[in-house]
Amino acid sequence: MAEFTLSRRALLMLFGASAAVPALAACGSSVGGGQSGGEGGEGGPVKVGLVIPQSGVYAPLGTDMQRGWDLWLQQHGNRIGGREVTTVVADEGENPQTGVPAVQRVLQADQVDVVVGLVNSATALGAAPLMSEAKKILLVANAGAADITGKSRTPYVWRTSFQNAQVAAAAGPYLAQQNIQGGVFLIASDYAAGTEVRAGFKAAYEAAGGRIAGEAAPPFGSTQDYQPFLAQIRQSGAGAVFCFFAGAEAVRFVQQYAQFGLKDSVPLYGSGFLTEGGVLDAQAEAAVGVRTSLFYTDRLENPANTAFVEAYRGAYDAVPTCYSVSTFDAAAVLDRALTSATALDGDSVSAALDGIGPIDDSPRGSWTFDGQNPRQMMYLRTVEGTPPQLSNAVTAELGEKAQV
């Protein structure tokens, strides 16, 4: 895939694309470094750099991520793999120009052993050479570009979240099975994540016998009025729409979709970020009935999620999101890895991550690593309720999906 870059006008987008940065000098020894944890034993302390957005348009995601991390530590006595944890929180900001230096600082100035977090995919790809040079592990808890665990894969970068096309492709066979008259219209913002989503959904949908009625790629970060695209949807005769929008664009598209009169006649589907977190409250009544694919919703009925939602609500008076869960699970897999790893260096921890097997006590349901990316169940979710009490209810299981 060609390289892409993000600009500051990329309002409230959750994903980016690749960015090249030179590898920097290796970091020195870190606290706890080189001490053996042994099988189930207790080693020295571990220092973790939690690099998340604390300012800018991504800050709400950073809040959810930190809450997930902090909750796991609170529930486990501030220990991971038997080691006392020191967390150094650094501000990722909104793009790789701020995010990559933040990773560099925690590696070099703070001498962390592991880095967790990252919302922006360009930051994750830009940070990968730093992690390789330092021979330390990065656990990506959000960024979704395929290259992170695909073409630009390194043994030092693992992901506990999702891959863009993985989420969208899960919905393809389901929609094909619905025998939608007129086919599905596919629309996603014209940038890296949108390109991955369109390709992933289209391939899965057509392979299952579906027909694409039309496609559109509104300009990313600058489209305020979707009416021309909504008119194109209506003229196509499509029986349903699958879309990818996030943040402010998700709010505008869902509201304008309803205002244009399509909501009641052409069902709207999309990747789960369309209705995840704070955007759902902003969309209000317009979001009711919208269906999305994603690996998590707080409405999942399993013992781990019931306990997680109760604890999260109790701690933060808020509903957890997929961003919270991905970071909660980053702590969980790191705990498993450090329990068996012989040392804190990246090679030892990477080998341990490769051997941890199923994570069977996650709020999202059981999942496992497949090529350093989660193989996980995807769910079809439907927005239900009355504003301001809206939620993504589980409609169907879409099957286990790995990286596309």
C-alpha positions in Angstrom: 0.0 0.0 0.0 1.3 3.5 -0.8 2.3 5.8 2.0 -0.2 8.3 3.3 0.1 11.3 5.7 -2.4 13.0 7.9 -3.0 16.7 8.4 -4.2 18.6 11.5 -7.5 19.3 9.8 -8.3 15.5 10.2 -10.9 16.2 12.8 -11.7 13.4 15.2 -10.6 10.7 12.8 -9.5 7.5 14.6 -7.0 6.1 12.1 -4.1 7.2 9.9 -1.6 5.7 7.6 2.1 5.2 7.3 4.8 7.7 7.9 8.5 7.1 7.6 10.9 8.3 10.3 14.5 7.4 10.7 15.4 4.9 13.4 17.1 6.6 16.4 19.9 5.4 18.6 19.2 2.5 20.9 18.0 3.3 24.4 20.0 2.3 27.4 19.1 -0.2 30.0 15.8 0.4 31.7 14.4 -0.1 35.2 13.9 -3.8 35.8 15.7 -4.6 32.5 17.4 -7.9 32.3 15.9 -9.3 35.5 14.3 -12.7 35.3 10.6 -13.0 36.0 10.6 -16.8 35.7 7.6 -19.1 35.5 5.1 -17.4 37.7 7.8 -15.7 39.7 8.3 -12.1 40.7 11.0 -10.1 39.0 12.0 -6.5 39.4 9.8 -3.5 38.6 8.6 -2.8 35.1 8.1 0.7 33.7 5.4 1.2 31.0 5.1 4.2 28.7 1.3 4.8 28.1 1.4 7.1 25.0 -2.2 8.3 24.4 -3.8 11.5 23.3 -4.2 13.9 26.2 -4.8 17.0 24.0 -6.3 17.7 20.7 -9.2 16.1 18.9 -8.3 12.5 20.0 -8.3 13.3 23.7 -11.6 11.6 24.4 -10.2 8.3 23.1 -7.1 8.8 25.3 -9.3 9.2 28.3 -11.1 5.9 27.5 -7.7 4.2 27.0 -6.2 5.4 30.2 -9.3 4.3 32.1 -9.0 0.8 30.7 -5.3 0.6 31.7 -5.8 2.1 35.1 -8.8 -0.2 35.9 -6.8 -3.3 35.1 -3.9 -2.2 37.4 -6.4 -1.3 40.2 -7.9 -4.8 40.0 -4.4 -6.5 40.1 -2.6 -4.7 42.8 -0.6 -2.5 40.4 1.4 -5.6 39.3 1.9 -7.1 35.8 3.5 -10.5 35.6 4.3 -10.3 39.3 6.2 -7.0 38.8 5.4 -3.7 40.3 4.3 -1.2 37.6 5.3 2.4 37.1 3.2 4.0 34.4 4.6 7.0 32.6 1.8 8.8 30.7 2.8 10.8 27.6 0.7 12.9 25.2 0.4 11.4 21.7 -1.4 14.5 20.4 -3.2 14.2 17.1 -0.5 13.2 14.5 2.9 11.6 14.1 4.6 15.0 14.4 3.7 14.9 18.1 3.2 11.2 18.6 6.5 9.8 17.4 8.5 12.3 19.6 6.4 11.2 22.6 7.3 7.6 22.0 11.0 8.7 21.6 10.8 10.6 25.0 9.5 7.7 27.0 12.0 5.3 25.5 15.1 7.6 25.9 14.3 10.0 28.7 12.0 7.9 30.8 13.7 4.6 30.0 10.5 2.6 29.9 10.6 -1.2 29.2 7.3 -1.3 27.2 5.2 1.2 25.3 1.3 0.9 25.2 -1.3 3.0 23.4 -1.3 5.0 20.2 -4.5 6.1 18.4 -2.9 7.3 15.1 -1.7 4.7 12.7 0.9 7.0 11.2 2.4 7.4 14.7 2.4 3.6 15.2 4.2 3.1 11.9 6.6 5.9 12.6 7.3 4.6 16.1 8.1 1.0 14.9 11.7 1.8 13.9 12.3 3.3 17.4 11.0 0.1 19.0 13.1 -2.1 16.8 16.2 -0.1 17.5 15.6 -0.1 21.2 14.5 -3.8 21.1 11.4 -3.1 23.2 7.8 -4.0 22.8 5.0 -1.7 21.6 1.4 -2.9 22.2 -0.8 -0.9 19.9 -4.2 -0.4 21.6 -6.1 1.4 18.8 -4.4 2.3 15.5 -5.9 0.2 12.7 -3.8 0.4 9.5 -3.0 -3.0 8.0 0.7 -2.2 7.6 1.2 -2.1 11.4 1.0 -5.9 11.6 1.2 -6.6 7.9 3.7 -5.2 5.3 5.6 -3.2 7.9 5.5 -5.9 10.6 8.2 -6.1 13.2 8.5 -8.6 16.0 8.5 -5.7 18.5 5.0 -4.3 17.6 1.8 -6.2 18.5 -1.8 -5.0 18.4 -4.7 -5.6 20.9 -7.3 -3.7 18.9 -8.3 -4.3 15.3 -7.3 -3.9 11.7 -9.5 -1.5 9.6 -10.5 -4.0 6.9 -11.0 -6.8 9.4 -13.9 -4.8 11.0 -15.6 -4.0 7.7 -15.1 -7.4 6.1 -16.9 -9.1 8.9 -20.2 -7.4 7.7 -19.8 -8.4 4.1 -21.1 -12.0 4.2 -23.9 -11.0 6.6 -25.2 -8.4 4.2 -24.9 -10.7 1.2 -27.1 -13.2 3.1 -29.8 -10.6 3.5 -30.5 -10.7 -0.3 -30.7 -6.9 -0.4 -32.6 -5.8 -3.5 -30.6 -3.3 -5.4 -27.3 -4.2 -3.7 -25.3 -2.1 -1.2 -23.9 1.4 -1.8 -20.3 1.7 -0.3 -19.2 5.1 1.0 -16.1 6.0 3.1 -13.9 9.1 3.5 -11.1 9.4 1.0 -8.0 8.6 3.1 -6.0 5.6 4.1 -8.5 4.1 6.5 -11.4 4.6 4.2 -9.5 3.0 1.4 -8.8 -0.1 3.5 -12.4 -0.3 4.7 -13.8 0.0 1.1 -11.5 -2.7 -0.1 -12.1 -5.1 2.8 -15.9 -4.8 2.7 -16.2 -5.0 -1.0 -14.0 -8.1 -1.3 -15.9 -10.0 1.4 -19.4 -8.8 0.2 -18.8 -9.7 -3.4 -17.2 -13.0 -2.6 -20.3 -14.0 -0.7 -22.5 -13.1 -3.7 -23.4 -9.5 -3.0 -23.5 -6.6 -5.5 -22.1 -3.2 -5.1 -24.7 -0.6 -6.3 -22.2 2.3 -6.3 -19.3 3.8 -4.4 -18.3 7.3 -3.1 -15.3 8.7 -1.3 -16.1 12.1 0.1 -13.0 14.3 0.7 -11.5 13.6 4.1 -11.6 16.2 6.8 -13.3 18.9 4.8 -16.8 17.5 3.8 -19.5 19.4 5.7 -22.4 18.8 3.4 -23.1 15.1 2.3 -26.2 16.0 0.3 -24.6 15.3 -3.1 -23.5 11.9 -2.0 -26.8 11.1 -0.4 -28.5 12.0 -3.7 -26.1 9.6 -5.4 -27.2 6.9 -3.0 -30.8 7.5 -3.7 -30.3 7.5 -7.4 -28.3 4.2 -7.3 -31.4 2.3 -6.2 -29.3 0.6 -3.5 -31.3 -1.3 -0.8 -28.7 -0.6 1.9 -25.6 1.5 2.6 -22.3 0.4 4.2 -20.1 3.3 5.4 -17.0 4.3 7.3 -16.9 7.6 9.1 -15.6 8.5 12.6 -15.7 11.4 15.0 -17.2 14.6 13.7 -17.8 13.2 10.2 -19.7 10.3 11.7 -22.0 12.7 13.5 -22.6 14.8 10.4 -23.2 11.8 8.1 -25.6 10.0 10.4 -27.6 13.2 11.1 -27.8 14.2 7.4 -28.6 10.7 6.3 -31.8 10.9 8.5 -32.6 14.5 7.5 -32.3 13.5 3.8 -35.0 10.9 4.3 -33.0 7.8 3.7 -33.0 6.4 7.2 -36.4 4.7 6.9 -36.1 3.4 3.4 -32.4 2.4 3.0 -30.9 0.8 6.1 -27.5 2.2 7.2 -24.6 -0.1 8.2 -21.0 0.7 8.9 -17.8 -0.1 10.8 -18.5 0.2 14.5 -16.7 3.5 15.0 -19.7 5.1 13.3 -21.6 4.8 16.6 -19.0 4.2 19.2 -18.4 6.3 22.3 -19.3 10.0 22.4 -20.4 10.3 18.8 -23.5 8.2 19.6 -24.7 10.8 22.1 -24.2 13.6 19.5 -26.1 11.7 16.8 -29.1 11.3 19.1 -32.3 10.0 17.5 -30.7 9.9 14.0 -28.6 7.0 15.1 -31.4 4.7 16.3 -31.5 1.6 14.1 -28.1 2.1 12.6 -26.2 -1.3 12.5 -22.4 -1.6 12.8 -19.7 -4.3 13.0 -17.2 -4.3 15.8 -15.4 -6.5 18.2 -17.0 -5.0 21.3 -20.0 -3.4 22.9 -20.8 -2.9 26.5 -24.0 -4.9 25.9 -22.1 -8.2 25.4 -23.4 -10.9 27.7 -20.5 -12.8 29.2 -19.2 -13.0 32.8 -16.0 -11.0 32.1 -17.9 -8.2 30.4 -20.6 -8.0 33.1 -17.9 -7.6 35.7 -15.9 -5.2 33.6 -18.8 -2.9 32.8 -19.9 -2.8 36.5 -16.3 -2.0 37.6 -15.9 0.6 34.9 -19.1 2.3 35.7 -18.3 2.3 39.4 -14.9 3.8 38.8 -15.7 6.4 36.2 -19.5 6.8 36.0 -19.2 6.1 32.3 -19.8 3.4 29.8 -16.7 1.5 28.5 -15.8 1.6 24.8 -13.7 -0.5 22.5 -10.9 1.8 23.2 -11.1 1.1 26.9 -11.2 -2.7 26.3 -8.3 -2.7 23.9 -6.1 -1.1 26.5 -7.5 -3.2 29.4 -6.5 -6.2 27.3 -3.1 -4.8 26.6 -2.4 -5.0 30.3 -3.9 -8.5 30.4 -1.6 -9.9 27.6 1.4 -8.1 29.0 0.7 -9.8 32.4 0.6 -13.2 30.7 3.8 -12.5 28.7 5.8 -11.1 31.7 4.8 -14.1 33.8 6.7 -16.4 31.5 9.3 -14.1 29.9 12.8 -14.7 31.0 13.6 -10.9 30.8 12.1 -7.6 29.8 13.9 -7.2 26.5 11.8 -7.1 23.4 13.0 -10.4 22.1 12.0 -12.2 25.3 8.7 -10.5 25.6 7.8 -11.0 21.9 8.5 -14.7 22.2 6.3 -14.8 25.3 3.5 -12.9 23.6 3.7 -15.4 20.7 3.0 -18.3 23.1 0.3 -17.0 25.4 -2.6 -18.7 23.6 -6.2 -17.6 24.0 -7.1 -14.6 26.1 -10.3 -16.2 27.5 -11.2 -13.7 30.2 -11.5 -10.6 28.0 -14.7 -8.4 28.1 -14.8 -8.8 24.3 -14.9 -12.6 24.5 -12.1 -15.1 23.9 -9.5 -14.0 21.4 -6.0 -14.8 20.4 -3.1 -13.3 18.5 -2.8 -14.2 14.8 0.2 -12.6 13.1 0.5 -10.1 16.0 -3.1 -9.0 15.3 -6.2 -10.2 17.2 -8.2 -13.0 15.8 -11.5 -12.2 17.4 -15.3 -12.5 17.2 -17.0 -9.6 15.4 -20.5 -8.6 16.3 -23.3 -6.9 14.4 -24.6 -4.2 16.7 -27.9 -2.2 16.5 -28.4 1.2 18.1 -31.3 1.0 20.5 -32.9 3.2 23.1 -34.1 6.7 23.5 -31.7 9.7 23.7 -29.7 10.2 25.8 -29.9 6.5 26.8 -28.6 4.9 23.6 -26.5 1.8 23.3 -25.2 -0.7 20.7 -27.2 -3.9 21.3 -25.9 -7.2 19.9 -27.9 -8.4 16.9 -25.7 -11.2 15.6 -22.3 -12.9 15.8 -20.4 -12.3 12.5 -17.7 -14.9 13.2 -14.1 -14.9 14.2 -12.0 -12.7 12.0 -8.2 -12.3 11.7 -6.3 -9.6 9.8 -7.6 -9.2 6.2 
